[in-house]
């Protein structure tokens, strides 16, 4: 047992103190994002919006994310990642607190757009910061550490969020979200001020290539958009499935979703360390991960047994643990060809576009066709995602042969 523990600890060695601080800031920030997993339930059950209206609001959520990611990338290339992160965290904290007072369809739509516009400008800036504070050989593990922080926050967030809803109500979530963003801002100022820390890896390319001409990267972005549409069902339609079809309580939903974060926290770093030392390519691993996530939906159509929810969550979690670190590392490595902020912005935008279409499409599908048919359609999208990743793999092989 001691040897196993020591091996686990060794997987974290070599990461810079700045990456650890960035992970802690992300943990504090993400632990407070309790509203997001419960957003569809809040809009449907608490505010009384129809499933169709919930779908449209979630699409507007995605549009705000697209705009925020794009602006975040542009602002990062112009003003630097530190200033963008400070502004994003502080403003998001204020906006989250104010969001609870918007209760009509129009006002909430405008409010959630503004929240995501500001909040998601943080993401490309954070990725560029992580790249700057990481040695080249540690970037994939640095990504994994940040994801561990995100998922530890998500594992605690939904579980605590379920308790807050049953005791205080949904308004408590907005206050916690806002306050944690403000706390993360204070910590960022204290530990990552540019006068106190220096970059370990240059993030500026003096002769950047145009991202428009990078065809393999565009294939990658399309594949990630499809993957995002599939993955995000776990944060919109899946909670409704748990509630309506399986009759789970908010607390049980929070615990089930929290299991996802706990597994990632416990196993992702050793898994990534092992996979990094294997002969598998990044694209090949992404293909396998997408296959597992797609399978997590199709198994739900086989039986209504409650235990299948845990098995499906396990498949999704393993797939997620593989796809996200290696897709992120692929984007950062590819970004050295041009402007890293622009590359990382488009990477985050691919998931923002998923927010635009994924949530709304999922809501409309379950409203019109029911859950089982929706899960079959989502599985078909996973097959399309895998096919595009296979095209990417062929494109990269052809690219190497011409160099």
PLY file of the C-alpha trace (Angstrom):
ply
format ascii 1.0
element vertex 403
property float x
property float y
property float z
element edge 402
property int vertex1
property int vertex2
end_header
0.00 0.00 0.00
2.87 2.36 0.87
4.57 1.63 -2.46
1.31 2.30 -4.32
0.92 5.61 -2.49
4.53 6.61 -3.24
4.06 5.76 -6.92
0.96 7.94 -6.97
2.81 10.85 -5.37
5.70 10.46 -7.82
3.38 11.15 -10.75
3.11 14.74 -9.50
6.85 15.39 -9.25
8.53 17.95 -11.48
5.57 20.33 -11.80
6.38 23.97 -11.08
5.04 25.79 -7.96
3.21 28.23 -10.28
1.23 25.38 -11.84
0.28 24.20 -8.34
-0.91 27.71 -7.45
-2.85 27.90 -10.70
-4.45 24.55 -9.85
-5.45 25.80 -6.38
-6.99 28.97 -7.84
-8.90 26.81 -10.34
-10.04 24.51 -7.50
-11.43 27.43 -5.48
-13.13 28.84 -8.57
-14.60 25.56 -9.81
-15.73 24.41 -6.37
-18.07 27.35 -6.50
-19.60 26.58 -9.89
-22.45 24.72 -8.22
-25.10 26.48 -10.30
-23.98 24.94 -13.61
-24.79 21.23 -12.98
-28.16 22.23 -11.49
-28.95 24.97 -14.03
-31.45 22.96 -16.07
-33.19 21.80 -12.88
-33.24 25.35 -11.48
-34.77 26.80 -14.63
-37.30 23.99 -15.04
-38.29 23.19 -11.46
-37.70 26.45 -9.58
-38.42 29.15 -12.17
-41.01 27.04 -14.01
-39.55 27.43 -17.52
-40.57 24.85 -20.12
-37.99 22.36 -21.41
-38.00 24.22 -24.71
-37.19 27.53 -22.99
-34.53 25.82 -20.88
-32.95 24.57 -24.09
-32.86 28.07 -25.58
-31.34 29.55 -22.42
-28.64 26.89 -22.47
-27.94 27.79 -26.10
-27.54 31.44 -25.07
-25.26 30.15 -22.29
-23.17 28.59 -25.06
-23.18 31.75 -27.19
-21.83 33.70 -24.23
-19.16 31.04 -23.82
-18.19 31.30 -27.51
-17.90 35.08 -27.32
-16.03 34.93 -24.01
-13.51 32.38 -25.27
-12.86 34.39 -28.42
-12.43 37.68 -26.54
-10.32 35.92 -23.92
-7.91 34.66 -26.57
-7.65 38.05 -28.26
-7.21 39.91 -24.96
-4.61 37.39 -23.77
-2.48 37.87 -26.89
-2.77 41.65 -26.46
-2.65 42.28 -22.68
-1.25 39.04 -21.24
-2.87 36.17 -19.36
-2.53 37.70 -15.85
-4.69 40.79 -16.47
-7.35 38.76 -18.28
-7.60 36.21 -15.45
-7.90 38.94 -12.78
-10.67 40.76 -14.65
-12.55 37.56 -15.47
-12.57 36.14 -11.94
-13.57 39.38 -10.22
-16.31 40.35 -12.68
-17.70 36.79 -12.76
-18.04 36.80 -8.98
-20.16 39.95 -9.06
-22.29 38.76 -11.99
-23.02 35.37 -10.42
-24.41 37.04 -7.30
-26.63 39.32 -9.40
-27.88 36.48 -11.64
-30.21 35.09 -8.95
-32.38 38.21 -9.15
-33.25 37.63 -12.82
-36.37 35.48 -13.02
-37.94 36.13 -16.44
-36.94 34.34 -19.64
-35.58 37.50 -21.29
-33.71 38.86 -18.27
-32.15 35.51 -17.39
-31.12 34.96 -21.01
-29.30 38.31 -21.06
-27.82 37.66 -17.63
-26.44 34.20 -18.42
-24.95 35.52 -21.68
-23.06 38.24 -19.79
-21.92 35.80 -17.10
-20.47 33.39 -19.66
-19.00 36.22 -21.77
-16.91 37.28 -18.78
-16.39 33.87 -17.15
-15.08 32.04 -20.21
-12.58 34.73 -21.11
-10.65 33.12 -18.22
-10.17 29.79 -20.00
-7.76 30.67 -22.86
-5.83 32.95 -20.49
-5.52 30.12 -17.96
-4.28 27.68 -20.61
-1.65 30.16 -21.80
-0.60 30.76 -18.19
-0.29 27.03 -17.63
1.85 26.68 -20.76
4.07 29.56 -19.61
4.56 28.05 -16.15
5.24 24.50 -17.42
8.38 22.96 -18.81
7.74 21.46 -22.28
8.05 17.88 -21.02
5.50 18.49 -18.23
2.68 20.12 -20.18
0.35 17.10 -20.39
0.74 16.40 -16.67
0.24 20.11 -15.92
-3.02 19.94 -17.88
-3.95 16.87 -15.85
-3.22 18.65 -12.55
-5.46 21.56 -13.58
-8.16 19.05 -14.52
-7.76 17.36 -11.15
-8.41 20.71 -9.51
-11.42 21.31 -11.75
-12.87 17.88 -11.07
-12.15 17.95 -7.35
-14.07 21.21 -7.35
-16.85 19.65 -9.41
-16.97 16.59 -7.13
-17.34 18.76 -4.06
-19.50 21.37 -5.79
-22.49 19.24 -6.86
-22.51 17.28 -3.60
-22.42 20.45 -1.50
-24.77 22.11 -3.99
-27.34 19.38 -3.43
-27.16 20.01 0.31
-27.46 23.79 -0.16
-30.54 23.36 -2.38
-32.31 21.12 0.16
-31.49 23.42 3.10
-31.25 27.00 1.83
-32.55 26.85 -1.71
-31.13 27.69 -5.11
-30.27 31.29 -4.15
-27.51 29.99 -1.89
-25.73 28.54 -4.92
-25.43 31.93 -6.59
-23.92 33.49 -3.46
-21.38 30.69 -3.08
-20.48 30.89 -6.77
-19.87 34.62 -6.57
-17.89 34.56 -3.32
-15.58 31.75 -4.46
-14.74 33.67 -7.65
-13.81 36.71 -5.56
-11.66 34.56 -3.25
-9.89 33.08 -6.29
-9.17 36.64 -7.50
-7.49 37.56 -4.22
-5.33 34.43 -4.25
-4.29 35.02 -7.88
-3.11 38.55 -7.03
-1.15 37.26 -4.03
0.75 34.38 -5.63
0.96 34.86 -9.42
1.68 38.56 -9.84
4.11 39.00 -12.79
6.60 40.79 -10.51
6.82 37.67 -8.32
7.02 34.84 -10.88
8.68 34.21 -14.24
7.63 32.08 -17.19
9.41 28.74 -17.75
8.44 28.39 -21.41
8.02 31.12 -24.02
4.46 31.58 -25.24
5.33 34.09 -27.98
6.09 33.01 -31.55
7.89 35.82 -33.37
6.88 34.41 -36.79
3.43 32.88 -36.25
1.81 30.81 -38.97
-1.81 31.52 -39.90
-4.23 29.27 -38.05
-6.57 29.48 -41.05
-4.20 27.27 -43.07
-3.81 24.65 -40.33
-6.22 22.04 -41.76
-5.44 19.25 -39.25
-6.23 21.63 -36.39
-9.61 22.46 -37.91
-10.41 18.74 -38.13
-9.41 18.50 -34.49
-11.71 21.41 -33.55
-14.68 19.86 -35.39
-14.10 16.55 -33.59
-13.91 18.33 -30.22
-17.14 20.17 -30.96
-18.91 16.86 -31.53
-17.28 15.42 -28.42
-18.42 18.45 -26.42
-22.02 18.01 -27.58
-21.90 14.40 -26.38
-20.12 15.10 -23.09
-22.25 18.11 -22.10
-25.41 16.00 -21.99
-24.18 14.95 -18.55
-24.70 18.54 -17.38
-28.10 19.27 -18.94
-30.25 16.36 -20.11
-28.71 13.71 -17.87
-29.70 15.39 -14.56
-33.28 15.54 -15.89
-33.05 11.85 -16.83
-31.89 11.05 -13.31
-34.75 13.12 -11.86
-37.66 12.26 -14.16
-36.86 8.75 -15.43
-34.95 7.30 -12.47
-36.63 9.41 -9.70
-33.36 10.45 -8.03
-33.34 13.38 -5.58
-31.11 16.46 -6.06
-28.81 15.12 -3.35
-28.52 11.72 -5.07
-27.87 13.45 -8.40
-25.15 15.54 -6.78
-23.51 12.47 -5.24
-23.61 10.55 -8.54
-22.05 13.45 -10.42
-19.61 13.93 -7.56
-18.45 10.34 -8.07
-17.17 11.42 -11.49
-14.94 14.08 -9.96
-13.69 11.80 -7.19
-12.64 9.06 -9.64
-10.82 11.62 -11.77
-9.07 13.04 -8.71
-7.95 9.58 -7.57
-6.98 7.96 -10.88
-6.40 10.46 -13.68
-2.80 11.46 -12.94
-1.49 7.85 -12.70
-3.49 6.96 -15.82
-2.05 9.89 -17.80
1.48 9.17 -16.55
1.14 5.57 -17.75
-0.39 6.53 -21.10
2.32 9.15 -21.70
4.93 6.42 -21.40
3.01 4.09 -23.72
3.26 3.83 -27.51
-0.24 5.22 -28.08
-0.56 8.50 -30.01
-2.54 11.42 -28.65
-5.11 11.13 -31.43
-5.40 7.37 -30.93
-6.10 7.91 -27.24
-8.73 10.54 -28.07
-10.45 8.02 -30.35
-10.58 5.43 -27.55
-11.85 8.00 -25.04
-14.63 9.13 -27.39
-15.62 5.48 -27.86
-16.05 5.03 -24.10
-18.10 8.20 -23.69
-20.39 7.18 -26.56
-20.82 3.74 -24.96
-21.88 5.39 -21.69
-25.11 6.52 -23.41
-26.00 3.39 -25.33
-25.82 1.23 -22.17
-28.65 3.31 -20.68
-31.01 2.00 -23.38
-30.31 -1.63 -22.46
-31.94 -1.67 -19.03
-33.70 0.61 -16.54
-31.78 -0.97 -13.63
-30.55 1.79 -11.35
-27.02 0.35 -11.24
-26.53 1.06 -14.95
-26.31 4.75 -14.03
-23.10 4.07 -12.09
-21.69 1.93 -14.92
-22.54 4.61 -17.48
-20.93 7.30 -15.32
-17.82 5.11 -14.99
-17.51 4.69 -18.78
-17.96 8.43 -19.30
-15.41 9.25 -16.60
-12.68 7.02 -18.05
-13.33 8.41 -21.53
-13.23 11.96 -20.23
-9.98 11.29 -18.34
-8.36 10.26 -21.61
-9.81 12.77 -24.09
-9.43 16.07 -22.24
-5.75 15.97 -21.15
-4.49 14.70 -24.50
-6.70 16.99 -26.58
-5.53 19.94 -24.48
-1.89 18.92 -24.87
-2.44 18.48 -28.62
-3.85 22.02 -28.86
-1.01 23.57 -26.85
1.64 21.76 -28.87
-0.02 22.72 -32.16
-0.38 26.31 -30.92
3.38 26.83 -31.04
2.99 27.19 -34.83
1.07 30.45 -34.42
-0.37 32.61 -31.66
-0.98 30.39 -28.63
-3.79 32.57 -27.28
-5.61 32.25 -30.62
-5.11 28.48 -30.75
-6.30 27.96 -27.18
-9.22 30.32 -27.74
-10.42 28.23 -30.67
-9.94 25.07 -28.61
-12.17 26.45 -25.86
-14.58 27.86 -28.46
-15.09 24.34 -29.84
-16.61 23.40 -26.49
-18.47 26.69 -26.30
-20.09 25.89 -29.66
-21.02 22.55 -28.11
-22.84 24.50 -25.41
-24.78 26.40 -28.08
-26.07 23.30 -29.85
-25.63 20.45 -27.36
-27.85 21.55 -24.49
-30.65 22.87 -26.68
-30.60 19.90 -29.06
-30.65 17.50 -26.12
-33.60 19.28 -24.53
-35.56 19.38 -27.77
-34.84 15.69 -28.45
-35.98 14.44 -25.04
-39.04 16.69 -25.28
-40.01 15.30 -28.72
-38.55 11.76 -28.79
-37.90 10.73 -25.20
-34.73 9.70 -23.42
-33.87 6.35 -25.05
-34.08 7.68 -28.61
-32.02 10.69 -27.57
-29.28 8.43 -26.16
-29.17 6.51 -29.46
-28.76 9.75 -31.42
-26.00 10.89 -29.05
-24.21 7.57 -29.63
-24.38 8.16 -33.40
-22.74 11.56 -32.85
-19.95 9.75 -30.98
-19.38 7.56 -34.03
-19.12 10.70 -36.20
-16.63 12.19 -33.72
-14.49 9.04 -33.90
-14.58 9.10 -37.72
-13.34 12.73 -37.80
-10.53 11.87 -35.36
-9.50 9.03 -37.67
-9.36 11.55 -40.53
-7.19 13.76 -38.31
-4.84 10.86 -37.67
-4.46 10.23 -41.42
-3.94 13.97 -42.02
-1.13 14.15 -39.45
0.58 11.10 -40.99
0.39 12.72 -44.43
1.73 15.98 -42.99
4.79 14.22 -41.54
5.49 12.45 -44.81
5.70 15.79 -46.66
8.10 17.43 -44.21
0 1
1 2
2 3
3 4
4 5
5 6
6 7
7 8
8 9
9 10
10 11
11 12
12 13
13 14
14 15
15 16
16 17
17 18
18 19
19 20
20 21
21 22
22 23
23 24
24 25
25 26
26 27
27 28
28 29
29 30
30 31
31 32
32 33
33 34
34 35
35 36
36 37
37 38
38 39
39 40
40 41
41 42
42 43
43 44
44 45
45 46
46 47
47 48
48 49
49 50
50 51
51 52
52 53
53 54
54 55
55 56
56 57
57 58
58 59
59 60
60 61
61 62
62 63
63 64
64 65
65 66
66 67
67 68
68 69
69 70
70 71
71 72
72 73
73 74
74 75
75 76
76 77
77 78
78 79
79 80
80 81
81 82
82 83
83 84
84 85
85 86
86 87
87 88
88 89
89 90
90 91
91 92
92 93
93 94
94 95
95 96
96 97
97 98
98 99
99 100
100 101
101 102
102 103
103 104
104 105
105 106
106 107
107 108
108 109
109 110
110 111
111 112
112 113
113 114
114 115
115 116
116 117
117 118
118 119
119 120
120 121
121 122
122 123
123 124
124 125
125 126
126 127
127 128
128 129
129 130
130 131
131 132
132 133
133 134
134 135
135 136
136 137
137 138
138 139
139 140
140 141
141 142
142 143
143 144
144 145
145 146
146 147
147 148
148 149
149 150
150 151
151 152
152 153
153 154
154 155
155 156
156 157
157 158
158 159
159 160
160 161
161 162
162 163
163 164
164 165
165 166
166 167
167 168
168 169
169 170
170 171
171 172
172 173
173 174
174 175
175 176
176 177
177 178
178 179
179 180
180 181
181 182
182 183
183 184
184 185
185 186
186 187
187 188
188 189
189 190
190 191
191 192
192 193
193 194
194 195
195 196
196 197
197 198
198 199
199 200
200 201
201 202
202 203
203 204
204 205
205 206
206 207
207 208
208 209
209 210
210 211
211 212
212 213
213 214
214 215
215 216
216 217
217 218
218 219
219 220
220 221
221 222
222 223
223 224
224 225
225 226
226 227
227 228
228 229
229 230
230 231
231 232
232 233
233 234
234 235
235 236
236 237
237 238
238 239
239 240
240 241
241 242
242 243
243 244
244 245
245 246
246 247
247 248
248 249
249 250
250 251
251 252
252 253
253 254
254 255
255 256
256 257
257 258
258 259
259 260
260 261
261 262
262 263
263 264
264 265
265 266
266 267
267 268
268 269
269 270
270 271
271 272
272 273
273 274
274 275
275 276
276 277
277 278
278 279
279 280
280 281
281 282
282 283
283 284
284 285
285 286
286 287
287 288
288 289
289 290
290 291
291 292
292 293
293 294
294 295
295 296
296 297
297 298
298 299
299 300
300 301
301 302
302 303
303 304
304 305
305 306
306 307
307 308
308 309
309 310
310 311
311 312
312 313
313 314
314 315
315 316
316 317
317 318
318 319
319 320
320 321
321 322
322 323
323 324
324 325
325 326
326 327
327 328
328 329
329 330
330 331
331 332
332 333
333 334
334 335
335 336
336 337
337 338
338 339
339 340
340 341
341 342
342 343
343 344
344 345
345 346
346 347
347 348
348 349
349 350
350 351
351 352
352 353
353 354
354 355
355 356
356 357
357 358
358 359
359 360
360 361
361 362
362 363
363 364
364 365
365 366
366 367
367 368
368 369
369 370
370 371
371 372
372 373
373 374
374 375
375 376
376 377
377 378
378 379
379 380
380 381
381 382
382 383
383 384
384 385
385 386
386 387
387 388
388 389
389 390
390 391
391 392
392 393
393 394
394 395
395 396
396 397
397 398
398 399
399 400
400 401
401 402
